[in-house]
Amino acid sequence: QPSAGRPVAKPYEPAIDATFRRVLGTDALGRDVAARVLWGGRRSLAIGAAAAALLFAIGTLLGAAAGHLGGVVDAAISRAIEVVLCFPAFFLVLCAVAWTDPDVVPVQVSIALVIALVGWTTTARLVRAEALRVGASGHVLAARALGLSPLRVLALHVLPNSIGPAIVAFGFAAGGAIGIESSLAFLGLGADVSIPSWGALVGAARGADQSWAWIAPGAAVFLAVLAWVLVAEAARTALEPRGRAGASA
């Protein structure tokens, strides 16, 4: 009969003192490192995907509008891109974390929003260039000759054929957002101590007695960013016209 207050392993679990019960060991407080790495991935991956999705939407719409409508719209969006590029993303994220009340806006939401509001420029420039190319194609000229409104031509013909570069940029943006979030958590900014994240786990392993504990969360950050980059490269290869022509040949 186990003594009161002592943890007891369930029938299907390894023994409490089994060496393989905690594969990656425990931290200074006795918490399972493997479980915290898996749980912390939810935060890092969610912020990366949310920020990339937001900047994908913003950059695609503004870039397609600038390339297709031209004139004042193109000039205004181009100047906005130049202004946003003057501000470093990491500095703005630091400001957002410092000035945002976590009780009003969750820190994860503010980080994703700032990354999206700063990072949409690359996607917009790529989509704008593609929209200029698509706008000179025959089917777009034919749609204009038939009397379709500029917005209808944009929605039906230009935007669907200009979204390829944005898909590639989505993968790179998601990897970059994960890196920014992990850097903030490593510095102790924007991290809730009750919710583990990969950057916070790496930062907590700076003590001499826990110098090995950074390996698992650090490898998780590296593999997540690498996976998004590989997805972006695969999308670039699949969407490249010469690559499709070579594959069909």
Beta strands, then each sheet from edge to edge (+ up, - down):
end
